Amino acid sequence: MNYRFILRHRPQDVRGFLSTWGFFSDTTGRVHVPENEQDRFSTFLTALGKAEGDAALHMESGVRVNGKFRSVVEDVILEDPHRMVQFFSMRKKDLTEGSRWDRNFMMTTCFYLPSGWSEELLDYLPRWREIQKASRAIHYDEGIADWVKETGRKFWIHCPNPVDRVTNTQWVSKTYRP
C-alpha cells in the first residue's frame, strides 16, 4: 500500500502519539508534525505539505484506534485509492445508513486524501482563510468542506469508525467499534 501516514500531535499527548505511531512502524512515508498550540491552522498546512504529492492518511494523535485499525483503513483505501475517505464521523446517519458518500466535511480526526489532493488543499486553504477572517471563526475542517463543495467533489464516510476521539469525552462517537 503506497501512501504517507501523517500524524499531527499535541506535545501533551505523548501516549496517544506513541500508540498510533506504532501501527505504522513499517511505513516508510511515516511523518509526524508537532502541533503549534498558538496556530493550529499553520500546523495543518504543514501536515498537508508533508504529503509531497503522494496519497496520505492524515490523523490527529488524540484518538484511540481499534486493533484492526490499519487493516480496515487499508482495505477501504484499496477499494478505491482515488477517493477521499473520512474514517471518523459523529453523524446520526452513521447509525442509520452506515458508510456513504457525502459533501459536508467535518472533523479532521482521521481522513485519507488521494495523490495530489493534499497539495490542492495546501494551495486553497490560505486563500480561503484570508477571505473568511472577517466573517467568522476559522476552522480548517470548514475550509475542507468549502473546498469539497467548490470543486464538486464528494468523499466516502466509512462506518463503523476505526478510530475514536479521546481528548474530549463529549466527542466520543457511537459508531466506534473497538
ABEGO torsion letter per residue (X at the ends): XBBBBBBBBBAABAAAAAAAAAAAAABAABBBBBBBAABAAAAAAAAAAAAGGBBBBBBBABBBBBAAAAAAAAAAAAABAABBBBABBABAAAAAAEBBBBABBBEAABBBBBBGAAAAAAAAAAAAAAAAAAABBBBAAAAAAAAAAAAGBBBBBBOBBABBBAABAAABBAABBX
